[in-house]
Amino acid sequence: LDTLEKWVTEIFSEIPNNGLPKPSFGHLTQPFDTPEFHKLYRVVPIRKVHSLSITWALPPQEQYYRVKPLHYISWLVGHEGKGSVLSFLRKKFWALALYGGNGETGFEQNSTYSIFSISITLTDEGYKHFYEVAHVVFQYVKMLQQRGPDKRQIWEEIQKIEANEFHYQEQTDPVDYVENLCENMQLFQKEDFLTGDQLLFEYKPEV
């Protein structure tokens, strides 16, 4: 650590600090208010695969990292047990897999917007019924909206699982770890540099 500190001091101490705050583009909160949205696009794939992707452009969510609302929603959307979207679609022989969430990268989550996507791998039969598949997804999201968030049965369960995965995670490559911490320093409060991208801290149902 002493050697590393010496290197960092030598290399970076001469870089001037202009005292300016980090730039924010939070005033540009409707980047996708264009005629191209609210449309269905068909893309011919290179591989022989049928995939349905539904994408929402949301107001920026990165300031809610202690709550992680998109993680909560993706947990429910991506659930595979009884009563889930995927379970229903599999019984219909319409889908093979489903993923929902936000990649938490700069492209999918920043000070201007946040992306939330649901991608479904369809069977040949599911491709014939992709309108019905999309309808099922929107029905499920509507149900979640009407029921509202659940702290005891869902949020606390997610919080415990993420905490266990954090505490028992395998050691990562030091270079990747440092790079990840440097990114976290741009996004989180200093007390959350190590944990801000993984743990759930606060339950705020209104968020």
Salt bridges, closest charged atoms under 4 A:
GLU10 OE2 - LYS6 NZ 2.72
ASP124 OD1 - LYS48 NZ 3.90
ASP124 OD1 - HIS50 NE2 3.05
GLU125 OE1 - LYS128 NZ 3.81
GLU125 OE2 - HIS129 ND1 3.77
GLU162 OE2 - HIS71 NE2 2.80
ASP192 OD2 - ARG66 NH1 2.71
GLU202 OE2 - ARG66 NE 2.95
GLU202 OE1 - LYS204 NZ 3.45
